[in-house]
Structure formats: structure tokens, C-alpha cells
Amino acid sequence: MAQFEVHGGRPLSGEIEPQGAKNEALQVICATLLTEEEVTLNNVPEIADVLHLIGLLEKLGVEVNRKSEGCYTFCAKDIDLDYLRSDDYRRRGARLRGSVMILGPLLARFGVAYIPKPGGDKIGRRRLDTHFIGFQKLGAKLNFNADATFFSVEAEELRGTYMLLDEASVTGTANIIMAAVLAKGRTTIYNAACEPYIQQLCRMLCRMGAKIDGIASNLLVIDGVESLGGTSHTMLPDMIEVGSFIGLAAMTQSEITIKNVSYDNLGIIPTQFARMGIRFEQRGDDIFIPKCEHYEIESFMDGSIMTIADAPWPGLTPDLLSIFLVVASQAKGSVLIHQKMFESRLFFVDKLIDMGAQIILCDPHRATVIGHDHSRRLRPTRMSSPDIRAGVALLIAALNADGVSVIQNVEQIDRGYANIDLRLNKLGAKIIRTDDF
């Protein structure tokens, strides 16, 4: 196990570029299973979760070649369906929640798919009902061995249908889309997720020969085709990294330029940071955050306390609420952070309270933060990263703290942020990676 030794209180400066989007990568890598032809993916984030998924596909028989940093080719011509019944597959698949998205492509192309109950972050209940209800509506049969926590879906033939999703699940929508593109007839998906990463997946599938209308809306119409071909696809920059770096600049009172952010695909994220009082400038496709001694949280028009809550796109992604929470700890004013989707994602605030942050955890979904207005830094401490996003929030807190903090279990951070210690050190941070004995 590795840990970070973080020397806080150091101002940062310079340029940093976000990696490719993790959530998009997990979807489009699985989509390469839909064709025998070669698919080239660019701007692939070389992070633990993505590399684990690539390794899983290789075990499944996909020929994968790394052409250069972030550029991979995939050829799923010879798939070993027997591997899906192996203990090795169960072990690998259970480690990564994103592995659930191989179900749709395998079901569409081969009529059968197996997957263990997937793993991932421990951030509360994350049900898979939307995925399986969608497959069932397309004509698949679901089998679940509760003792082995193992799922299988089978279908002699998938047929298009109308479905109203019970929730706008991003991974559920992606999985159903990938199953529907090879189904017989027309599939209509209402209440579909419409995040930029879903839009990217749909556009990639259309270049492969799929017929999808309504891209960027919550109503998708898919006319199934007989087969799909190869293509080349470039992933968007990761909006979660962009938001993390904006928060980092504010917390450390640093001047940072975030390069090539795909600003038009950031949605409400810049607006929400502006409501926190953080100043920044859009310079072409870059974001420049000047050094700021203070930032003041806005109030609502009636004078009531600001509330920042997650919501389906085009609302604020839940993956950034941990960042907003830690940034609020040094703001002027107060804010209520409302995490609606995951009941355990705010439990890391006890670490911030230990560091001197003024936070009231109201319940598993809500926390009130009273900012210090940079009147005093947070205290250094020893802590452990519970999940990817909380881990980076704690790293940002440690960079603000006056002294040396230790963050254990940084493998959680590595799952979503590639070489984050080395990249931030180039800006002037001092983060030392060591083994945790």
C-alpha cells in the first residue's frame, strides 16, 4: 500500500492539463466489443480503473495495442466466451464497477453475458436495476445467483421497444444503448442520461454504423443495425479533474492555468464555482485562475444560505461535491452541500473536522460548511482515502494545511487521477509517495 506525505502551505503556479475522461473511457472501451473491426481510442486516461478494464478485455480475447501514451487500438474479433465462466473473470470483474458495461455489448453481439457483482467505491448503495430492466425490456432473461453474487443475461434475439428509465443512470443508459444498437427494430429510451460522455459514446457508435437520434437529449431513438464497423475516437478531457484543479487553486491561493478543458462541455461547473466566489477567466479553451486571497460564497436572492446539490445532467455532477465541500472550508460565508445520490459519500468530513474545518454533518446526505475565509489554515493530520473523489478532496485539504499530512490508501486516488503527485509537484507542490508499512 502506498501513501502520500503532503507538505502543505505552499503556493502553486503554472499550467496543468486534464487527463482524458475516466467515465467516458469506461464506456467507449466496452463499446469496442460490439465489432470485429479495429477501433482506435485517443486520450485514454492511463489510470488504475481504466487499465484494469483494458486488462479484463485482453483476458476476454480482445487484441489490445498501446500505440503511444493515451492511444490504444482494440480488436475484438476472437472473444473467448468461456472465460466469462472462469474464477479469474469473477475476481477481476468484481474489482471494478465499470466492468458492468461489458454486459450490453456482449449481450448484443453474442446473446449472452456474465458478470459478478461489480466493485468500485464504497460510497453507498449503487443499484443495477436500471441496467437489467432495460435488458429485459429488449427481450433478455436475467439470472442472478445471490449466493455467488453473480449475474447472467441471455437472449436468443434482442428486439427494440419503448422504455421509460426509472432513473437517468449514466452507466445504465450507456449499457442499454450498446445493447440496443444491434437489436431488431426501433428502441426508444426516455429519461435517458445525456451527459457529454453519453453523447460521446453515441457519436462514436454512429461513426461505427449505428443509427441514433436525439443525442444530447433525454429521449433517444435507436434503429438497430446488423453489424458495426471500426472507427477512431478521441475522448473529452475529464471535467472532474478540471473542477478539482479549480478548487485546488482556490484552496491554495494559487495562480494556475488549466489547459484544453473543452469549456463548452463543462456545463454548470464553472457557474457553480463562480457562486462560491472563485474568480477565473476563460481564455480560448483554457481556464485561468488568478491568485485570490479571499472568495466569498453567494447567498440566494432572498438572503438564505447557498445550497449546492448534485443532479442529473445538465445539473452538477455528484463527483464534484467532495471538492466543493473542501473548498467551502476556506471560503467567506456558509453553504449547505446536499449529496442526494450516495448516502455515504460525505462521511469523509470527519477528517476535515479533525483538520479544523467547521462542518456540521446534518445527515448522510447533507453537510453545512462555515468557511474560515483563509483566516487560518487547516491543521495537518494522518488520514486514509475512502474513495477516489474524497481522496482528492483530502489531498487538496492537505495542500492547504500548515504542515505535513499523510494520506494512506492512495491507490483509491490512483484509480481516477493519473500521476497526480507528479503533476502537482510540477506546479510547486511537495507530495512524496512512499510505501505504507
C-alpha positions as CSV (number, residue, x, y, z in Angstrom):
1,M,0.0,0.0,0.0
2,A,1.2,3.5,-0.8
3,Q,0.8,6.8,0.9
4,F,1.3,10.5,0.3
5,E,3.4,12.7,2.5
6,V,2.0,16.1,1.7
7,H,3.8,19.3,2.7
8,G,1.1,21.9,2.8
9,G,1.0,25.7,2.8
10,R,3.0,26.1,-0.5
11,P,1.5,28.4,-3.2
12,L,1.3,26.8,-6.7
13,S,1.7,28.2,-10.1
14,G,1.9,27.1,-13.7
15,E,-0.1,25.2,-16.3
16,I,-1.8,21.8,-15.9
17,E,-3.8,19.8,-18.5
18,P,-6.6,17.4,-17.5
19,Q,-6.4,13.8,-18.5
20,G,-8.9,12.1,-20.7
21,A,-12.3,11.5,-19.1
22,K,-12.4,8.4,-16.9
23,N,-16.2,7.9,-17.1
24,E,-16.2,8.2,-20.9
25,A,-13.2,5.8,-21.2
26,L,-15.0,3.0,-19.3
27,Q,-18.0,3.3,-21.7
28,V,-16.2,3.5,-25.0
29,I,-13.6,0.8,-24.2
30,C,-16.5,-1.5,-23.6
31,A,-18.1,-0.4,-26.9
32,T,-15.2,-1.9,-28.8
33,L,-16.7,-5.3,-28.0
34,L,-19.5,-4.5,-30.5
35,T,-17.4,-5.1,-33.6
36,E,-14.8,-7.4,-35.1
37,E,-13.0,-4.5,-36.7
38,E,-10.3,-2.4,-35.1
39,V,-11.2,0.6,-33.0
40,T,-8.6,3.3,-32.1
41,L,-9.1,5.3,-28.9
42,N,-7.2,8.5,-28.2
43,N,-6.7,10.5,-25.0
44,V,-7.2,7.4,-22.9
45,P,-6.5,8.2,-19.2
46,E,-3.9,5.7,-18.0
47,I,-5.4,5.3,-14.5
48,A,-5.8,2.2,-12.5
49,D,-9.5,1.7,-13.2
50,V,-9.1,2.1,-17.0
51,L,-6.0,-0.1,-17.2
52,H,-7.8,-2.8,-15.2
53,L,-10.7,-2.7,-17.6
54,I,-8.3,-2.9,-20.6
55,G,-6.6,-5.9,-18.9
56,L,-10.0,-7.6,-18.4
57,L,-10.8,-7.2,-22.2
58,E,-7.4,-8.7,-23.1
59,K,-8.2,-11.7,-20.9
60,L,-11.5,-11.9,-22.8
61,G,-9.7,-12.2,-26.1
62,V,-9.5,-8.6,-27.3
63,E,-6.3,-7.7,-29.1
64,V,-5.1,-4.5,-27.5
65,N,-2.1,-2.5,-28.7
66,R,-0.7,0.7,-27.0
67,K,0.5,2.8,-29.9
68,S,1.6,5.7,-27.7
69,E,0.7,7.4,-24.5
70,G,-3.0,7.5,-24.3
71,C,-3.5,5.9,-27.8
72,Y,-4.8,2.3,-27.9
73,T,-6.2,0.0,-30.6
74,F,-8.8,-2.7,-29.8
75,C,-9.8,-5.6,-32.0
76,A,-12.5,-7.8,-30.5
77,K,-12.5,-10.4,-33.3
78,D,-11.9,-13.5,-31.3
79,I,-13.8,-13.4,-28.0
80,D,-13.4,-16.3,-25.5
81,L,-16.9,-16.6,-24.0
82,D,-15.7,-19.5,-21.9
83,Y,-13.5,-17.0,-19.9
84,L,-16.8,-15.4,-18.7
85,R,-17.3,-18.5,-16.5
86,S,-13.8,-18.6,-15.0
87,D,-12.8,-17.8,-11.5
88,D,-10.3,-15.3,-12.8
89,Y,-13.1,-13.4,-14.6
90,R,-15.1,-13.3,-11.4
91,R,-12.2,-12.0,-9.4
92,R,-11.2,-9.3,-12.0
93,G,-14.8,-8.2,-12.7
94,A,-15.7,-7.8,-9.1
95,R,-12.8,-5.3,-8.5
96,L,-14.2,-2.7,-10.9
97,R,-17.7,-1.3,-11.1
98,G,-17.2,-0.2,-14.7
99,S,-17.0,-3.8,-15.7
100,V,-20.8,-3.9,-15.7
101,M,-20.7,-2.1,-19.1
102,I,-19.4,-5.1,-20.9
103,L,-22.9,-6.7,-20.5
104,G,-24.6,-4.6,-23.1
105,P,-22.1,-5.2,-25.9
106,L,-21.7,-8.9,-25.2
107,L,-25.4,-9.4,-25.0
108,A,-26.0,-7.6,-28.3
109,R,-23.3,-9.4,-30.2
110,F,-23.3,-12.9,-28.7
111,G,-26.7,-13.2,-26.9
112,V,-25.1,-13.9,-23.6
113,A,-23.1,-12.1,-20.9
114,Y,-22.0,-12.9,-17.3
115,I,-20.7,-10.6,-14.7
116,P,-20.0,-10.8,-10.9
117,K,-21.5,-8.1,-8.7
118,P,-19.1,-5.3,-9.6
119,G,-16.9,-3.4,-7.1
120,G,-15.6,0.1,-7.0
121,D,-16.0,2.9,-4.5
122,K,-17.7,2.3,-1.1
123,I,-20.0,5.3,-1.3
124,G,-23.3,3.7,-0.6
125,R,-25.9,1.7,-2.5
126,R,-25.4,1.9,-6.2
127,R,-28.1,-0.4,-7.7
128,L,-28.0,-2.0,-11.1
129,D,-31.8,-2.4,-11.6
130,T,-31.9,0.2,-14.5
131,H,-29.4,-1.9,-16.5
132,F,-31.2,-5.2,-16.1
133,I,-34.7,-3.8,-16.5
134,G,-33.6,-2.3,-19.8
135,F,-32.1,-5.6,-21.0
136,Q,-35.3,-7.4,-20.0
137,K,-37.4,-4.9,-22.0
138,L,-35.2,-5.7,-25.0
139,G,-36.1,-9.4,-24.5
140,A,-33.2,-10.7,-22.4
141,K,-33.6,-13.1,-19.5
142,L,-31.9,-12.2,-16.2
143,N,-30.4,-14.8,-13.9
144,F,-28.9,-13.9,-10.5
145,N,-27.2,-16.3,-8.2
146,A,-27.5,-14.4,-4.9
147,D,-25.1,-16.7,-3.1
148,A,-22.3,-16.2,-5.6
149,T,-23.3,-12.6,-6.3
150,F,-23.2,-13.4,-10.0
151,F,-25.4,-12.1,-12.8
152,S,-26.1,-13.6,-16.3
153,V,-28.2,-12.2,-19.1
154,E,-29.2,-14.2,-22.1
155,A,-31.3,-13.6,-25.2
156,E,-31.9,-15.5,-28.4
157,E,-32.7,-12.2,-30.1
158,L,-33.0,-8.6,-28.8
159,R,-35.9,-6.6,-30.1
160,G,-36.4,-2.9,-30.0
161,T,-39.0,-1.5,-27.7
162,Y,-40.1,1.7,-25.8
163,M,-38.8,2.1,-22.3
164,L,-39.0,4.8,-19.7
165,L,-36.0,4.5,-17.4
166,D,-36.7,4.6,-13.7
167,E,-33.7,6.8,-13.2
168,A,-31.4,8.7,-15.5
169,S,-28.5,6.4,-14.8
170,V,-25.4,7.2,-16.8
171,T,-23.9,3.7,-16.9
172,G,-27.4,2.2,-17.2
173,T,-28.1,4.4,-20.2
174,A,-24.8,3.5,-21.8
175,N,-25.3,-0.2,-21.3
176,I,-28.8,-0.1,-22.8
177,I,-27.7,1.9,-25.8
178,M,-24.9,-0.5,-26.5
179,A,-27.4,-3.4,-26.4
180,A,-30.0,-1.6,-28.5
181,V,-27.8,-0.7,-31.4
182,L,-27.7,-4.3,-32.6
183,A,-31.3,-5.1,-31.6
184,K,-34.0,-5.8,-34.2
185,G,-36.2,-2.8,-34.9
186,R,-36.5,0.5,-33.1
187,T,-35.7,1.3,-29.4
188,T,-36.9,4.4,-27.7
189,I,-35.3,5.4,-24.4
190,Y,-37.0,8.1,-22.4
191,N,-35.4,9.7,-19.3
192,A,-32.0,8.7,-20.7
193,A,-28.9,10.3,-19.2
194,C,-27.5,12.9,-21.5
195,E,-24.1,13.7,-20.0
196,P,-21.4,14.7,-22.5
197,Y,-19.8,11.2,-22.1
198,I,-23.1,9.6,-23.2
199,Q,-23.1,12.0,-26.2
200,Q,-19.6,11.0,-27.0
201,L,-20.5,7.3,-26.8
202,C,-23.4,7.8,-29.2
203,R,-21.4,9.8,-31.7
204,M,-18.7,7.1,-31.7
205,L,-21.3,4.4,-32.2
206,C,-22.8,6.4,-35.1
207,R,-19.4,6.5,-36.8
208,M,-19.3,2.7,-36.4
209,G,-22.6,2.5,-38.3
210,A,-25.3,2.8,-35.5
211,K,-28.4,4.9,-36.1
212,I,-29.1,7.0,-33.0
213,D,-31.4,10.1,-32.9
214,G,-31.8,12.6,-30.1
215,I,-28.2,12.8,-29.0
216,A,-27.7,15.3,-26.2
217,S,-31.4,15.0,-25.1
218,N,-33.1,12.6,-22.7
219,L,-35.1,11.0,-25.5
220,L,-33.1,8.6,-27.6
221,V,-34.4,6.7,-30.7
222,I,-32.2,3.9,-31.9
223,D,-32.8,1.9,-35.0
224,G,-30.9,-1.4,-34.8
225,V,-28.4,-2.4,-37.4
226,E,-27.0,-5.8,-38.4
227,S,-23.4,-5.0,-37.5
228,L,-20.9,-2.3,-36.6
229,G,-17.5,-1.4,-38.0
230,G,-14.3,0.1,-36.7
231,T,-13.6,3.8,-36.1
232,S,-11.3,6.3,-34.3
233,H,-12.4,8.2,-31.3
234,T,-10.9,10.9,-29.1
235,M,-12.1,11.3,-25.5
236,L,-13.0,14.6,-23.9
237,P,-10.9,16.0,-21.0
238,D,-12.1,14.9,-17.6
239,M,-14.5,17.5,-16.2
240,I,-13.9,16.2,-12.7
241,E,-10.2,16.9,-13.0
242,V,-11.0,20.4,-14.3
243,G,-13.2,21.0,-11.3
244,S,-10.6,19.5,-8.9
245,F,-7.9,21.9,-10.2
246,I,-10.2,24.9,-9.9
247,G,-10.8,24.0,-6.3
248,L,-7.1,23.4,-5.7
249,A,-6.2,26.8,-7.0
250,A,-8.7,28.5,-4.7
251,M,-7.7,26.5,-1.6
252,T,-4.0,27.1,-2.1
253,Q,-4.4,30.7,-3.2
254,S,-2.5,29.9,-6.4
255,E,-2.4,31.1,-9.9
256,I,-3.0,28.2,-12.2
257,T,-3.9,27.8,-15.9
258,I,-5.9,24.7,-16.8
259,K,-5.2,23.9,-20.4
260,N,-7.6,22.4,-23.1
261,V,-10.7,21.9,-20.9
262,S,-13.3,21.6,-23.6
263,Y,-15.1,24.5,-21.9
264,D,-18.4,24.0,-23.8
265,N,-18.7,20.6,-22.3
266,L,-18.3,21.7,-18.6
267,G,-21.9,22.6,-18.3
268,I,-22.8,24.2,-14.9
269,I,-19.4,23.5,-13.3
270,P,-17.9,27.0,-13.9
271,T,-21.1,28.7,-12.8
272,Q,-21.2,26.8,-9.5
273,F,-17.5,27.7,-8.8
274,A,-18.4,31.3,-9.5
275,R,-21.2,31.2,-7.0
276,M,-18.5,30.1,-4.5
277,G,-16.8,33.4,-5.2
278,I,-13.9,31.9,-7.2
279,R,-12.7,34.2,-10.0
280,F,-11.4,32.7,-13.2
281,E,-11.1,33.7,-16.9
282,Q,-11.9,31.7,-20.0
283,R,-9.0,32.1,-22.4
284,G,-9.9,30.3,-25.6
285,D,-10.3,26.7,-24.4
286,D,-8.2,27.3,-21.2
287,I,-9.3,28.4,-17.7
288,F,-7.0,30.9,-15.9
289,I,-7.5,31.1,-12.1
290,P,-5.6,34.2,-10.7
291,K,-4.2,34.2,-7.2
292,C,-7.1,35.2,-4.9
293,E,-6.7,36.0,-1.2
294,H,-10.4,35.6,-0.4
295,Y,-13.5,34.1,-2.1
296,E,-17.0,34.8,-0.8
297,I,-19.9,32.4,-1.2
298,E,-23.0,34.0,-2.6
299,S,-26.4,33.9,-0.9
300,F,-29.7,33.2,-2.6
301,M,-31.7,36.3,-3.7
302,D,-33.8,36.2,-0.6
303,G,-30.7,36.1,1.6
304,S,-30.9,32.4,2.5
305,I,-27.8,30.2,2.7
306,M,-26.5,28.9,-0.6
307,T,-27.2,25.2,-1.3
308,I,-25.1,23.2,-3.7
309,A,-26.6,19.9,-4.7
310,D,-26.0,17.2,-7.3
311,A,-28.4,16.4,-10.1
312,P,-28.6,14.6,-13.4
313,W,-27.0,16.4,-16.3
314,P,-27.2,19.3,-17.0
315,G,-27.1,19.6,-13.2
316,L,-24.0,19.4,-11.2
317,T,-22.2,16.0,-11.2
318,P,-22.1,14.3,-7.8
319,D,-18.4,13.5,-8.4
320,L,-17.5,17.2,-7.6
321,L,-19.4,17.7,-4.4
322,S,-16.5,16.5,-2.3
323,I,-14.4,19.2,-4.0
324,F,-17.0,21.9,-3.4
325,L,-17.2,20.9,0.3
326,V,-13.5,21.2,1.0
327,V,-13.2,24.4,-1.0
328,A,-16.0,25.9,1.1
329,S,-14.0,25.3,4.3
330,Q,-11.8,28.3,3.4
331,A,-14.4,30.5,1.8
332,K,-16.1,33.5,3.4
333,G,-19.6,32.6,4.3
334,S,-21.6,29.3,4.6
335,V,-23.0,26.7,2.3
336,L,-25.2,23.6,2.5
337,I,-23.8,20.7,0.5
338,H,-26.6,18.3,-0.4
339,Q,-25.4,14.9,-1.8
340,K,-28.6,13.3,-3.0
341,M,-27.4,10.2,-4.8
342,F,-25.0,8.4,-2.4
343,E,-25.7,8.2,1.3
344,S,-22.1,7.5,2.4
345,R,-20.1,10.0,0.3
346,L,-20.0,12.7,2.9
347,F,-18.6,10.6,5.7
348,F,-15.0,11.7,5.0
349,V,-15.8,15.1,6.6
350,D,-14.7,13.8,10.0
351,K,-11.2,14.0,8.6
352,L,-11.7,17.6,7.6
353,I,-13.2,18.4,11.1
354,D,-10.0,16.9,12.6
355,M,-8.1,19.3,10.5
356,G,-10.0,22.3,11.9
357,A,-12.7,22.7,9.3
358,Q,-16.1,24.0,10.6
359,I,-18.5,21.4,9.2
360,I,-21.8,20.1,10.6
361,L,-22.8,16.7,9.2
362,C,-26.6,17.0,9.2
363,D,-27.3,13.5,8.0
364,P,-25.8,11.1,5.5
365,H,-26.7,13.4,2.6
366,R,-26.2,17.0,3.9
367,A,-23.4,19.0,5.4
368,T,-23.2,22.6,6.4
369,V,-19.8,24.3,6.0
370,I,-18.8,27.5,7.7
371,G,-15.8,28.9,5.9
372,H,-12.6,30.2,7.6
373,D,-12.1,32.9,4.9
374,H,-8.4,31.9,4.9
375,S,-8.0,33.4,8.3
376,R,-6.3,30.2,9.4
377,R,-5.1,27.2,7.5
378,L,-6.2,23.7,8.2
379,R,-4.2,21.5,10.5
380,P,-2.1,18.7,9.2
381,T,-3.1,15.1,10.1
382,R,-2.9,11.5,9.1
383,M,-5.9,10.1,7.2
384,S,-7.0,7.5,4.7
385,S,-8.6,7.9,1.3
386,P,-12.0,6.3,1.3
387,D,-12.8,6.7,-2.4
388,I,-11.5,8.5,-5.5
389,R,-13.2,11.8,-5.1
390,A,-13.0,12.1,-1.3
391,G,-9.3,11.2,-1.6
392,V,-8.6,14.1,-3.9
393,A,-10.6,16.4,-1.7
394,L,-8.4,15.3,1.3
395,L,-5.3,15.9,-0.8
396,I,-6.5,19.5,-1.6
397,A,-7.1,20.0,2.1
398,A,-3.6,18.7,2.9
399,L,-2.1,21.1,0.4
400,N,-3.8,23.9,2.3
401,A,-2.8,22.7,5.7
402,D,0.1,24.3,7.6
403,G,2.5,21.4,8.0
404,V,2.9,17.8,6.8
405,S,-0.1,15.5,6.4
406,V,-0.1,11.8,5.5
407,I,-2.8,10.3,3.2
408,Q,-2.9,6.5,3.2
409,N,-4.6,4.2,0.7
410,V,-3.7,6.5,-2.2
411,E,-4.5,3.6,-4.6
412,Q,-8.0,4.9,-4.4
413,I,-6.8,8.2,-5.8
414,D,-4.8,6.4,-8.4
415,R,-8.0,4.8,-9.7
416,G,-9.2,8.2,-11.0
417,Y,-6.2,10.5,-11.3
418,A,-3.0,9.6,-13.2
419,N,0.3,10.5,-11.5
420,I,-1.5,13.3,-9.6
421,D,1.5,13.7,-7.2
422,L,4.0,14.2,-10.0
423,R,1.7,16.6,-11.9
424,L,1.0,18.8,-8.9
425,N,4.7,18.8,-7.9
426,K,5.4,20.4,-11.3
427,L,3.2,23.3,-10.1
428,G,5.3,23.7,-6.9
429,A,3.6,21.2,-4.6
430,K,5.6,18.8,-2.4
431,I,4.0,15.4,-2.4
432,I,6.1,12.4,-1.6
433,R,4.8,8.9,-2.4
434,T,6.1,6.3,-0.1
435,D,5.2,2.7,0.9
436,D,2.9,2.5,3.9
437,F,4.3,-0.1,6.3
